[in-house]
């Protein structure tokens, strides 16, 4: 089996003219959490749309502070009409209240002292422009506030709602998934050695669309071919699990060669080296190994490489190794990690360890025959 570098595999995926477009469907914002955006979200209005107080305090003209005491002309709350401030005056403003026209500074309540005759004095240093939220400070009309490919996580939903948006376009790719092997039963079966990996793949793909499970292909080339071609006809992307090695019953790559283009048949990096990718009628066909860690990490690598054309980004960061790590393999290797704070602990190395994958929250590619020291910085991708 010919292996190519990870960088070359990514380049081939990026350069190939797949018959793949960013399909979209409109969803209620409150139901679209966890989905990838199909289009940029552009602000249609400023947030805030008027100058607001960021604190409870007194709105003043900065230059009037030299007068020592200012007359309190009224109180302003979030639902109040914006008043005008005259020289020598101050208005009490609640958090979120509109700033009176003419005011340029808010002095916090804790730095003020009122008198019975309706005046207020201030203490401590006050900065011009302090505690005022300017128009468009949070979002400016015409700005891209969320980009295509971003996942609509819980912390982003509020930003969408500030624009008065009730529905949003999310990615709606259709995936077909099947496993390979006479020894396997479909994951919904009550008996036998069930296909456990396909449900993991389907859950991983949820942000990008919907998945159709084709079941398990038997160990003969025509059954494999039938599943692949069915997936090509019915979906945008086909994903095969198992049958990716060089054994006499591994038919997936052979079918791809016969029916379309095999971009590459393996990657020169341990754990993901059996991963492959091809295209039939321009539709991407992803080939995952049959061992769970390998399958999941190949899936992660290939899906993000493929969907990068739609703005989908890998989440990565640099962290320090929590312990010494010696890579004894003659090939670059993929390791699972558990990040805790700014340190990353390597997990047990192996391609079939469900327990280690369940505990991991990241992975990285480490150089062959290398000695990594505790505290050394490495780059990891978040799972």
N, C-alpha and C positions, 0 to 999 in steps of 0.2 A: 504494500500500500504506500503510495507516494504521499509524503507529508509536506505541507508548506508552513511557513511561519504564520503566527497569529496576525501580524501586520499585513501580510500578503492576503490572508483570508478576508480581513476587513476591507482591504482595497478592492478585491474582486466583488464582494457583495455591494460595495458602494458604486462601483463602475458598471455593474450589469444592468441592462435595460429590462427590468422586470415589468410584467403586465400587472401593475399594482398601483392603485390610486387610493388616496385617503378618503374612503367613504365616511359619511357622517349621518347622524340622526339627531333630531332635536329631542331634548329631554328636559323635564322640569328640573330647575337648579337643585331643588331639595331632594331629588332622586338621583342626581348625577354624581354624587360623591364617589370618589375612587375611580372615575373614568378619565381617560385622556382627552384633552380638547382637540377638536378637529380643525379649529380655526383660531387665529389670534382674537383675543377679546380686547376691543378698543373702547376706551372711556368715552362716553357720550356727554358727560357733564363733569364739572369740577367737584371734587370732594375735599374739604367742604366748599359749598357754593357761596359762602359769605364768611367774613372774618369772625372767628369764634373765640371765646375765652377758654383757655386750657386749664384754668384753675378757678376756684372761688377767690374773689378778690375785688379790687377796685380798678376800673378802667380810667386812665388819666392821660393827659398830655405830658410827656416826659419833661418838657421844659418848665411845666408848672410846679414840678417837685421842689424847685428852689423857693417857692412861696411858703413852704413849711406846713401849711394846712390848707385843705381844699374843701369846698362846700359839697355835701352829698346831695345830688340832684334827683336821685331815684334809684330804683332797683331794676335789673334786667335779668330775665330768666330765659331758658331755651325757647319758650313759646312767645316771648315778647316781641313787639315791633321795635326795630332798631331806632333808638333815639339819636339826637345830635348832642355832642358835648361842646360846651362853651368854655372859653378860658377861665381858669380858676375853679372848675367844677370837677367832680368825680362821680362815677356811677358804680354802685355795687353790681358786680356781674357774677352769676353762678357759672359753674363749669358747663360749657356747651352753649352759653348765651351769646347772642350777637354782640359784637363790639360796637359801641356807639361811634358814629361817624365823628372824626376829629380826634379820637383817642389813638394812641400808638403804643401804649404799655399797660400791662396789668400788674398791680402790686398785690401780692398774696395777702389773704386775710390775716395770717399769723404775723405779718410784718406791718400791721396797721393798728391804729387805736382811734376809736371814735369818741366824740364828745357829745354831751347832752344838747348842745346848741346846733347839732347837725353838721359838724365838720369832722374830717378825718385827717390824722397825722400818720406819718410813715417812719419806720426805723430800718436801719441796715442799708446795705448797698442795693440799689435797683438798677437793672440794665435796661436800656431802651429796647423796646420790642419784645420784652420778656413775656412769656405765657400767653401769646396770641397765636392761634392757628390761622395761617394765611389761606386765602382762596387757592384751591388746587394743591394744598400741601400734601394731601394724601394721594390724590389722583388728579391729573390734569386732562381736560377734554382733549381728545385726539391721541393721547398716549396709549401704547400697548401695555395693558396692565397684567395680562396673562398670555403666554405664548402657546401657539399650536404645539401639541405634544406634551404639555404639562399635565400632571395628574391633579384633578380637582380634589385636593385633600381638605380636611375639615377647616384648617386655618385659612384657606383661600375662599371659602364659600361666602364669608362676610364681605369680602372685597367685591365679589360679583354682585351681591345684593345691594351694595351702596349705589350701584348704577341703575337700580330699578329693573334689573334683568330678571325675568321670571323663567325663561328657558334658555338653553345653551346647546350648541352643537358639539357632540362628542364623537370620537372615532367609533366606527361600526364595521370593522373588518370581520370577515367570516373565516373561521379556522376549522379545518377537518383534522382530526387526530385519530390515529390507530396504533396499536401495538403489534408486535410480531412474535410468534412462537407457539408451537404445538403444546407447550407446557402451560400456557396461560389460559385463563378464563376471563371474560369481560369483568370489569370492576364491579358491576351490579350483580354478579352471580353470587349465589349463596354457597357454592362449592368450588373446590379446586384451588389452584394457585392463582389468585386474582391479579389482574393488571392494576397495580397500585399507583404506578407513575402517571398514567393518563389523567386522573383527577387532579394531581398536582399541577400538571401542565395547563389544564383548563382553568384552574383558579388563577394561575400566574397571568394568563391571557385576558382575564376579565376586564382590565382597564381599557383594552384595545378593541373590544367587540364581543362576539359570541362564538362558542365552540360547538361543533357537532362531533359526537363520538361515533366512529365507524366500527368499533369493536376490535377484534384480534384477527390478524391475518395468519393463516396456517403457513407452515414451512414449505411452501411450494411457490415457484416464481409467478404462476398465473394468479394465485390468490393475492400475492403482494401487488402485482400489477393492477389487479382489479380495484384494490383499495386506493392505491395512489391515483389512478385515473378517475375514480369516483370522486375523490377529494378535489382533484383539479377541476372537474366539471361543476362541483357544487359550492366551492369556496374560493377565497382569495389566496389562502396559504394552507399548505398541507404539512403536517408534522407526523413523522414516523418515529416510533420508539422501538429500539432493538433491531437486530438484523443488520447492524452497521459495521460488523467486523469483516474478517476475510475467510470465515468458515464456509463450508460447502452449502450451508443452509442460509447464508446471509445474502439475500437477493435485492435489497433495497437499492443500493448504488448501481447495481447492474441494470435494474429496470429504468432508473433515471437516465443512464447512458443511452439505453435503447430508445427511450421515448422523448428525450430532450437533451439538456446540457447538464453535465456534472461539473460544477464550478471547481470544487476541490473535494477530495475523498478523505482528508484527515489533516490535523493541525499538529505541528511539532511541539506540543506542550502536553505534559502528562495530565491525566484525568479528562481533558477535553479532546484528546488526540483522535478518538473515533468519530467525533462530530464531523458532519459533512453537509454540503448544501448544493442544490441543483435547481433547475427550472424546467417545467414541462408546459408547453404553450405559454411560456412567459411567466407562469405562476411559480412562486417560490416553493420549494420542497425542502424542508429542514429534516435532517437525519440525526436523531439522538441515540446515544448508546443505551443499552438495556439496564445498566447499573444506576441506582438512583442519584448519587452525587454527580457522576459524570453527566447523566441526562439533564439534571437541573442546571448545572453550570454551563453546559453546551447550549441549552435553551436560553439562558440568560444572555450569553454572548451573542448568539445568532439573532435572536429577536431584537435586541437593542441595536445591533449592527444594521439589520434590515430596516427597522422603523426609524432610524436616525434621519432618513430622508423626509420624515413627517414631523421632525422636531422632537422626537422622543429622545431624552437624554439619560445616560447612565448617571447614577448618583455615586460620586467618588469623593474620597478625602484622604488626606495624609495623616497617619497616626504613627506612634512609636511602638515598637515591639515590646511586649511585656516580658519576654524571655528569649534566651538565645535560641537560634534556629539554624540547623545545618541541613542544607539541601544536598543529599548524596546522589541524587538521580543524575544520569547522563543527559537528561533533557530538561528544559525549563519545566517547572511544575506549578500546578494550581493548588493552593491551600485554602481551606476554610478558616475563618477567624471569628472570634467573639470579641467585639470592641466593648470595653468598659472604661468610660472616661476618655482619656487621651491615649490609652494603651490598648493594644490588640494582642490577644492570646491565640496562638495557633491551635487548631483542633487536631484530633487524631487524623492521620492521613489514611485515606482509603476511598474506594469508589462506590462502595455499597453500604455505607454506614448511615442508616436512617437517623439514628440518635444524634450523630454529630451534625448532620444537616439541620436537624430540628433546633439545635442549640446555637448554630452559627447565625450571625447577622451580616456577614461580609465575606469576601474572598479576594484573593490577589494572585498575581503571577510572579513567581520568584525565579531568579536565574539559576541555572544548573550548576552543581558543584560549588555552591557559594556558602559562605559562613556569614549569617546575619547576627549581629550582636544585640543584646538587650538594650533598648533605648534608641536603636537605629530607626530612622524614619522610613516608612514604606507607604506605597499608595494602594488603597483598597477600594473595591466596588461594593456598595451596599446592596444586600439582598432585599 
